[in-house]
């Protein structure tokens, strides 16, 4: 078997994160394999947001090591994580409402003529819109009027899809989604989950934070449960049920060790 097939895309080794006297993550070891869709669950304060912010480069671990393709990396600041192919979609989506979906694709990554400060350069609006539309076509994502309709006139589901599409356009390796179906209706949630499933089939590794446990079995092949900053379970979705996941979240069941094989143990 080729080395790149057995080496996890991302490996966290004994990662901790402290904020003063508060330990948000405790000795966390986790492998993310290529093509995984991992549902990250746990009560408020379990450490989910802290883990996502470490993977996105917004926080640096207090201790521990992060490997990408088997090589140790520092993911902070977020621009470095993005350079390495990691993109994040937070609940606020970070979209400019007066911009179209296509214009939002290049927010912070504008294509411009000339040199010097951005204030004195000319934006290549047509080129950016063309590139965004080609990206949507490549990703097989349909966003109505992506070149003409301002985002603030789109439905909640369309805005979520636009944000995920932008992240997938730039993120070549890992996509982090924070509550991607929060506040969406049933139909819009289904559209977002279908998109996540299609992106995983293209080889993207996805971590999805969610409180909607029913959605785990729609797209996730793994469920990772955090409790009080520690990983208490790493489950194969098809081999577990909601009651078991809830038991780990609430502490009714203790830690389940090595539920998913440690593919990097020999590396």
Protein Blocks (a to p, Z undefined) as FASTA:
>chain_A
ZZklmmcfbdcehiacdehjbcfbghiacdddehiacddeddehilmmmmmmmmnopacc
fbdcddeehiacdfbdfklmmmnopacddfklopafkbcfklmmmgoiaccededjfklp
ccdfklmmmmmmmmmmmnopacehklmmcfklpcfklmmmmmmmmmmmmmmkbccdehkl
goiafklmmmmmmmmmmmmmnopacddddfblklmmmmpcbdcddeehiafbdcdfklcc
fklmmmmmnopaccdehkbccfklmZZ
